[in-house]
């Protein structure tokens, strides 16, 4: 390589290593959700203030092309005029971290929403953290109690596992999340309510989470009427808070509702910038961001705690082959499917154990527990596959011993898998109930 080329590369490297020089500019165009500005010199991800008749509007740099910078506002753009001045902000965006967050409800920027005054903490950090070396993570070896019998017994979750909760609308997804917050033995719970209706946010906190669940929880809310940038940042804030508590040696349960709305927010941003759609309207950047978010959960290194995460995935029309659902299954450590058919029949929680799986369950449970869970799955599956024949009387008892046994055990299995919303069943109690389903005589012993 020639000496002149080496000198050019050295100068370019020196320019990159120096702090960027922030330069103001002005708006030339507003298209949909996007501002286009010229003259602005600010790195991607930095915050800017855009002048308007109603006061300065915050916007974030999400892309650029030649001398044009693309900015997305985090609030309503009313009052913006052509040629409005765009001023980059030099300060870094941080959010508060500390035990003072427990019991609080905050927005994507870390500001309190619960009317209980400001949050004073010792630590403030930036949103984005460095990925963890995979070889530094501890393996998943210990089960996590979530207080739900069907999950504890048949789809056992390990500390540091990443699970998907696949459900359509109105099948009890939020209720199940609330049951887990009240029943888990995790030290800290972080709940991300992303893209929810504003009414549902308050109902989840007051009715489903309750005062007991809120005491050891942090709730990050970014409702549906917020900018897609805020919804995206809300997920990242919840993940960052969970990472902070994990680094303090605590075991964290992260409940993200929902991963689908995170993907939709990124789709809105990417399409507004001009990224071409790839799969059913989702640009490639969506499928790059999903694993980046999910991989932030998991076990920490030596001396650190864990982040066990549940990400809800909305299945449009109960279609499990939706692009986001299909992608999520590939990067998560298992999935729990909520069945609309079960919900319609009054079976709650509406967990379909036949379609659900925990990939780390064999690593965190005993061999005996695994055998018993598999046996219950077989009874459940055999009955459901032959249910129509049984209902119309087309099946003759004695034709198949496995089906006969499934019919005999079905009432007991159904009762075992159902649980009232306010009831908490510990991990040890769940195992005892599982043993009683397999061996009814044990109840009398």
C-alpha atoms as one frame of an Amber mdcrd trajectory, in Angstrom:
protein
   0.000   0.000   0.000   1.401   3.404  -0.976   2.551   5.938   1.613  -0.034
   8.535   0.497  -2.911   6.068   1.038  -1.591   5.194   4.504  -1.416   8.895
   5.422  -4.991   9.400   4.190  -6.273   6.485   6.284  -4.422   7.801   9.343
  -5.977  11.260   8.981  -9.461   9.763   8.532  -8.992   7.664  11.682  -7.920
  10.707  13.653 -11.011  12.623  12.514 -13.295   9.777  13.633 -11.630   9.530
  17.051 -12.104  13.222  17.786 -15.423  14.366  19.338 -17.784  15.481  16.537
 -18.166  19.216  15.993 -21.873  20.028  16.325 -23.176  22.496  13.745 -26.684
  23.979  13.541 -28.765  23.993  10.362 -32.323  24.583   9.201 -35.359  22.608
   8.041 -36.034  22.298   4.339 -38.792  19.695   4.264 -41.264  17.818   6.471
 -42.584  14.549   5.024 -44.894  12.446   7.174 -43.018  11.603  10.365 -39.648
  12.843   9.104 -37.839  16.210   9.169 -35.209  16.931   6.520 -32.559  19.493
   7.461 -29.448  20.870   5.754 -26.323  22.221   7.390 -26.767  20.119  10.518
 -23.660  18.275  11.616 -24.564  15.794  14.368 -23.999  12.030  14.729 -26.802
   9.482  14.332 -28.639   9.001  17.615 -27.951  12.521  18.878 -30.725  14.854
  19.999 -31.585  18.187  18.389 -33.975  21.041  19.134 -36.172  22.318  16.296
 -37.658  25.796  16.644 -41.430  26.102  16.318 -44.172  28.599  17.099 -45.083
  26.522  20.169 -41.543  26.258  21.553 -38.611  23.984  20.783 -39.382  20.444
  19.634 -37.012  17.590  20.437 -35.937  15.408  17.498 -33.356  12.691  16.998
 -31.009  12.192  14.050 -31.894   8.827  12.485 -30.050   9.059   9.152 -28.421
  11.288   6.567 -27.719  11.492   2.838 -24.977  13.820   1.592 -25.746  17.169
   3.261 -29.310  16.232   4.266 -29.962  14.995   7.810 -33.113  13.041   8.620
 -34.626  13.748  12.028 -37.630  12.186  13.736 -39.510  14.310  16.309 -40.386
  12.820  19.679 -43.488  15.010  20.038 -46.174  16.699  17.944 -44.762  18.835
  15.093 -47.448  21.559  15.170 -45.970  25.037  14.794 -42.948  24.055  12.683
 -42.323  26.398   9.735 -40.038  26.145   6.670 -36.489  27.202   7.453 -36.837
  26.565  11.199 -33.486  26.448  12.970 -32.170  23.029  14.069 -29.742  23.088
  17.024 -27.854  19.906  18.056 -27.676  19.260  21.798 -24.271  18.547  23.299
 -25.447  16.800  26.478 -25.843  13.031  26.484 -29.247  11.473  27.119 -29.268
   9.602  30.429 -31.828   7.945  32.674 -31.747   7.431  36.470 -30.644   4.089
  37.912 -30.962   2.871  41.483 -33.193   1.103  43.985 -35.222   4.324  44.132
 -36.837   3.201  40.850 -38.711   0.363  42.578 -42.422   1.062  42.800 -42.230
   3.849  40.216 -43.807   4.334  36.784 -41.616   6.199  34.285 -41.649   7.136
  30.610 -39.082   6.216  27.966 -36.788   9.085  29.045 -36.852   8.105  32.720
 -39.261  10.862  33.777 -41.866   9.904  36.430 -45.467   9.406  35.306 -46.984
   8.461  38.666 -47.195  11.960  40.167 -44.931  11.035  43.081 -42.271  13.630
  42.391 -38.804  13.412  40.815 -36.598  10.337  41.111 -33.278  11.072  42.851
 -30.645   8.398  42.222 -26.867   8.209  42.474 -26.310   6.784  38.996 -27.162
   8.005  35.509 -26.172   6.160  32.356 -26.696   6.386  28.620 -29.299   4.276
  26.889 -27.034   2.031  24.877 -24.712  -0.478  26.537 -22.019  -2.704  25.071
 -22.969  -6.297  24.132 -21.757  -8.904  26.615 -19.128 -11.442  25.603 -21.133
 -14.689  25.213 -18.340 -16.687  26.853 -18.655 -14.570  30.006 -22.290 -15.519
  30.557 -23.118 -18.175  33.128 -25.137 -21.102  31.732 -28.836 -21.454  32.605
 -28.930 -24.051  35.387 -31.543 -22.964  37.933 -35.345 -22.806  37.551 -37.239
 -19.555  38.117 -40.529 -19.612  39.994 -43.180 -17.542  38.158 -46.141 -18.506
  40.347 -48.099 -20.144  37.487 -48.674 -23.911  37.736 -48.739 -24.684  33.997
 -45.442 -22.866  33.414 -43.646 -24.070  36.556 -44.586 -27.706  35.967 -44.789
 -28.199  32.189 -42.834 -25.318  30.589 -40.262 -24.674  33.327 -38.326 -21.440
  32.868 -34.678 -21.082  33.927 -33.015 -18.015  35.416 -31.544 -16.099  32.497
 -33.848 -17.603  29.862 -35.540 -15.533  27.116 -39.127 -16.642  26.445 -41.750
 -15.515  23.958 -45.411 -15.173  24.904 -47.365 -15.631  21.659 -50.952 -14.446
  21.751 -53.649 -12.730  19.756 -55.746  -9.930  21.178 -58.024 -10.619  24.142
 -56.755 -14.033  25.268 -55.356 -13.057  28.677 -51.817 -11.995  27.833 -51.714
  -9.015  30.234 -53.401 -11.006  33.001 -50.755 -13.730  32.708 -47.988 -11.114
  32.948 -49.626  -9.750  36.090 -49.814 -13.249  37.604 -46.101 -13.671  37.030
 -45.227 -10.332  38.646 -47.102 -11.311  41.813 -45.875 -14.900  41.930 -42.231
 -14.760  40.871 -39.317 -15.170  43.276 -37.170 -12.741  41.229 -35.639  -9.870
  43.222 -36.726  -7.122  40.810 -39.373  -6.938  38.066 -39.072  -4.547  35.124
 -42.225  -4.135  33.021 -42.138  -2.449  29.612 -45.608  -1.433  28.367 -44.858
  -0.461  24.774 -47.536   0.670  22.331 -50.411  -0.095  24.715 -53.577   1.991
  24.840 -53.336   4.634  27.557 -56.325   3.143  29.361 -54.670  -0.273  29.492
 -51.504   1.135  31.078 -53.398   2.386  34.127 -55.536  -0.747  34.325 -52.462
  -2.979  34.202 -50.786  -1.073  37.040 -53.842  -0.786  39.293 -55.887  -3.907
  38.551 -53.469  -6.529  37.231 -50.098  -5.623  38.760 -51.585  -4.329  42.006
 -49.872  -2.676  44.972 -48.124  -5.915  45.947 -46.606  -6.444  42.504 -45.667
  -2.777  42.094 -43.560  -2.683  45.279 -40.658  -4.539  43.670 -41.314  -3.433
  40.094 -40.279  -0.678  37.719 -42.829   0.116  34.987 -41.714   1.822  31.765
 -44.699   3.081  29.764 -44.644   4.307  26.139 -48.303   4.294  24.989 -49.517
   3.941  21.416 -50.005   7.690  20.936 -46.280   8.352  21.432 -43.774   8.827
  18.612 -42.318   5.575  17.194 -38.940   6.849  18.390 -40.264   7.020  21.972
 -41.755   3.534  21.699 -38.434   2.222  20.437 -36.583   3.990  23.236 -39.068
   2.649  25.816 -37.994  -0.928  25.083 -34.342   0.052  25.281 -34.908   1.878
  28.582 -36.605  -1.170  30.130 -33.745  -3.412  28.927 -31.142  -0.978  30.275
 -32.800  -0.817  33.707 -32.924  -4.631  33.830 -29.216  -4.767  32.935 -28.396
  -2.298  35.701 -30.093  -4.411  38.388 -28.450  -7.558  36.975 -25.047  -5.887
  37.295 -25.823  -5.285  41.001 -26.098  -9.062  41.500 -29.918  -9.216  41.499
 -32.155 -11.663  39.659 -34.476  -9.673  37.381 -37.700 -10.636  35.613 -38.148
  -8.491  32.489 -41.654  -8.435  31.000 -41.774  -6.676  27.619 -45.210  -6.048
  26.136 -44.689  -6.178  23.275 -41.872  -7.205  20.948 -44.217  -6.796  17.983
 -44.838  -3.117  18.719 -41.082  -2.604  19.056 -40.727  -4.043  15.541 -43.590
  -1.885  14.259 -41.966   1.262  15.683 -38.698   0.437  13.935 -40.631  -0.261
  10.729 -42.238   3.206  10.865 -38.838   4.861  11.306 -37.082   2.799   8.638
 -39.796   3.309   6.020 -39.897   7.050   6.735 -36.127   7.265   6.140 -36.517
   5.402   2.861 -35.386   1.869   3.691 -37.049  -0.604   1.304 -39.479  -3.164
   2.781 -38.402  -6.795   2.649 -40.853  -9.195   4.318 -44.544  -8.221   4.509
 -43.629  -4.557   4.822 -40.862  -5.035   7.403 -37.460  -3.591   6.360 -34.242
  -5.561   7.051 -33.273  -3.294   9.976 -36.234  -4.657  11.967 -34.824  -8.179
  11.877 -31.394  -6.843  12.831 -32.727  -4.953  15.863 -34.785  -7.814  17.318
 -31.832 -10.065  18.275 -29.869  -7.016  19.471 -32.659  -6.270  21.981 -33.284
  -9.878  23.019 -29.579 -10.643  23.575 -29.400  -7.956  26.259 -31.290 -10.310
  28.583 -29.779 -13.455  30.065 -27.357 -14.423  32.807 -24.501 -12.124  33.701
 -20.935 -13.078  34.477 -19.436 -14.115  37.820 -20.718 -11.927  40.636 -23.646
 -10.661  38.543 -27.302 -11.624  38.613 -29.608 -12.594  35.770 -32.303 -11.164
  33.509 -35.068 -13.639  32.735 -37.191 -12.096  30.002 -40.696 -12.660  28.648
 -41.419 -10.892  25.356 -45.025 -10.864  24.212 -45.534 -11.353  20.470 -48.868
 -10.345  18.938 -50.018 -12.902  16.389 -52.327 -11.176  13.895 -55.299 -13.416
  13.241 -53.667 -15.987  15.564 -51.140 -16.668  12.797 -47.959 -18.117  14.326
 -46.201 -17.798  10.943 -46.276 -14.001  11.084 -42.779 -12.631  10.160 -42.135
 -11.205  13.642 -43.437 -14.336  15.383 -41.337 -16.564  13.131 -38.213 -14.460
  13.687 -38.794 -14.305  17.458 -39.076 -18.103  17.727 -35.639 -18.444  16.139
 -33.860 -16.107  18.583 -35.703 -16.927  21.841 -35.101 -19.852  24.207 -38.682
 -21.065  24.013 -42.241 -19.868  23.606 -45.593 -20.042  25.377 -48.667 -20.008
  23.132 -51.979 -18.665  24.417 -54.915 -20.287  22.646 -58.022 -18.318  21.719
 -59.984 -21.557  21.699 -59.049 -22.226  25.328 -59.812 -18.627  26.315 -63.233
 -18.806  24.641 -64.029 -21.955  26.621 -63.158 -20.253  29.932 -59.845 -22.077
  30.403 -57.458 -19.586  32.083 -54.606 -19.064  31.802 -55.179 -20.112  28.179
 -51.764 -21.801  27.824 -51.597 -24.425  25.099 -48.917 -26.729  26.535 -48.960
 -28.810  23.330 -47.755 -25.840  21.224 -45.456 -24.382  23.915 -41.898 -25.336
  24.721 -39.018 -24.340  26.991 -35.699 -25.183  25.379 -33.749 -25.055  28.637
 -36.200 -27.121  30.701 -34.102 -30.344  30.496 -31.150 -28.405  31.951 -32.968
 -26.991  34.992 -35.294 -29.809  36.164 -34.781 -33.339  37.462 -35.202 -36.381
  35.255 -38.313 -37.403  37.190 -39.890 -33.953  36.740 -39.175 -34.112  32.999
 -40.816 -37.534  32.659 -43.931 -36.380  34.500 -44.244 -33.222  32.377 -43.887
 -35.257  29.174 -46.591 -37.663  30.362 -49.051 -34.820  31.016 -48.246 -33.398
  27.556 -49.005 -36.781  25.969 -52.389 -37.053  27.684 -53.246 -33.473  26.744
 -52.140 -33.911  23.132 -53.853 -37.282  22.597 -57.161 -35.950  23.879 -57.054
 -32.765  21.760 -56.165 -34.658  18.565 -59.106 -37.034  18.997 -61.527 -34.625
  20.665 -63.901 -34.359  17.696 -64.205 -38.143  17.361 -64.853 -38.436  21.092
 -67.457 -35.647  21.054 -69.580 -37.197  18.300 -69.250 -40.712  19.688 -67.223
 -42.027  16.746 -64.470 -43.335  18.985 -65.042 -46.724  20.616 -63.429 -47.231
  23.994 -60.835 -49.986  23.906 -59.689 -49.182  20.351 -56.510 -47.471  21.566
 -55.217 -47.754  25.173 -53.359 -44.413  24.897 -56.542 -42.561  23.911 -58.522
 -44.368  26.615 -56.032 -43.191  29.215 -56.078 -39.629  27.805 -59.896 -39.568
  28.104 -59.756 -40.836  31.681 -57.074 -38.300  32.711 -58.494 -35.291  30.831
 -60.637 -33.814  33.669 -57.694 -34.030  36.070 -55.259 -32.491  33.564 -57.677
 -29.653  32.731 -58.118 -28.802  36.418 -54.354 -28.910  36.953 -53.651 -26.461
  34.100 -56.211 -23.866  35.221 -55.510 -21.240  37.884 -57.446 -18.225  39.242
 -56.006 -14.819  38.385 -55.222 -13.817  42.001 -53.869 -17.191  43.117 -50.105
 -17.768  43.367 -48.784 -21.335  43.156 -45.110 -21.721  44.049 -42.667 -23.903
  42.165 -42.639 -26.587  44.885 -46.448 -26.598  45.057 -46.601 -26.938  41.263
 -44.357 -30.020  41.373 -46.514 -31.551  44.110 -49.668 -30.949  42.035 -47.941
 -32.499  39.015 -47.093 -35.616  41.015 -50.692 -35.856  42.196 -51.925 -35.740
  38.587 -49.589 -38.587  37.638 -50.224 -40.582  40.811 -53.607 -39.757  42.439
 -52.910 -42.182  45.311 -50.150 -39.870  46.546 -52.793 -37.356  47.657 -54.106
 -39.874  50.166 -50.685 -40.967  51.369
